[in-house]
Amino acid sequence: MERIDKKNYYLDIAETVLERGTCLRRNYGAIIVNNDQIISTGYVGAPRGRKNCIDTGVCVRENLQVPRGERYELCRSVHAEANAIIAAPRNDMLGATLYLVGRDAVTKKYVENASPCAMCKRLIINAGIKRVIIRNSPDKFTAVYVDDWIANDESLHGQGGY
């Protein structure tokens, strides 16, 4: 029996976490791992106490036909990466890896070219996370180094910022 590699092991866990997501458009699961220990998990959902989109049956961004990557202030959910960061002590995140899996809520296909939004990138940078591993297929992934986001600051070029 062939043993699964560690990156896909953690991506599989993040994919299970996304099953708790409540978005009608796309669901993501995130886990933060440091020194081979899961520090926290997060999935897409409304802030505590508020109704989720699956409960209301309404996605404002979908109704307004907002393209992917735009107008996140209209979304009622907290992103998976943000929820994982909120749930973890910063000291445990220093040097950690965030594993991220996204799937379309309707087709269940993996989100193509998945990447944290500009706001989540800022949170990831400030949390001290060093690397983000993003699932592309059941066994393929992309590794992104947070230092690259710092060096190539898209907010200086009017991309992804407010």
C-alpha positions, 0 to 999 in steps of 0.5 A, spaced: 500 500 500 502 506 498 502 512 503 499 519 501 504 524 502 504 529 507 502 535 503 496 531 500 494 528 507 493 536 509 490 538 503 485 532 504 483 534 511 482 541 508 477 538 503 473 535 509 473 542 513 470 545 506 464 541 507 462 545 513 462 551 508 455 555 507 456 559 501 452 558 495 457 560 490 464 557 492 466 553 499 473 553 501 477 549 507 483 551 510 488 548 515 494 551 519 499 546 520 506 548 524 511 543 525 507 537 523 501 539 528 494 542 526 494 549 529 487 551 527 481 550 521 477 554 518 471 554 512 467 559 509 461 562 513 457 567 516 459 571 522 457 567 529 450 568 530 448 571 523 444 567 518 448 563 513 447 564 505 445 556 505 439 558 510 437 565 507 438 561 500 441 568 497 447 570 495 448 577 493 454 577 489 451 571 485 444 575 484 448 582 482 453 577 477 459 580 481 465 577 478 470 572 482 475 576 486 471 583 486 466 586 491 467 582 497 464 587 502 458 584 499 459 577 501 456 576 508 461 570 509 468 570 513 473 566 508 476 560 510 483 563 511 480 568 516 477 563 520 483 559 521 487 565 523 482 567 528 482 561 531 489 560 532 494 563 537 499 568 532 505 565 536 503 558 533 502 560 526 509 563 525 513 559 520 507 555 519 503 553 512 496 554 510 493 549 506 487 551 502 482 547 498 476 550 494 470 547 490 464 550 486 458 549 491 454 547 485 459 543 481 463 541 486 469 542 481 475 544 484 476 552 483 481 553 478 487 558 480 484 558 487 488 564 491 487 567 497 483 574 496 487 581 497 484 581 504 486 574 506 493 575 503 494 581 508 491 577 514 496 571 512 502 575 512 501 579 519 499 572 522 507 570 520 505 564 515 510 562 511 507 558 505 500 557 502 499 550 499 493 550 494 489 544 491 489 544 484 486 537 483 486 530 487 493 530 487 496 536 484 497 543 488 501 549 488 505 552 493 506 559 494 511 563 498 508 569 502 515 572 502 513 573 494 506 577 496 510 581 500 515 583 495 510 583 489 505 588 493 499 588 488 496 593 493 501 598 490 499 597 483 491 598 484 490 591 484 486 587 489 485 593 494 480 597 496 
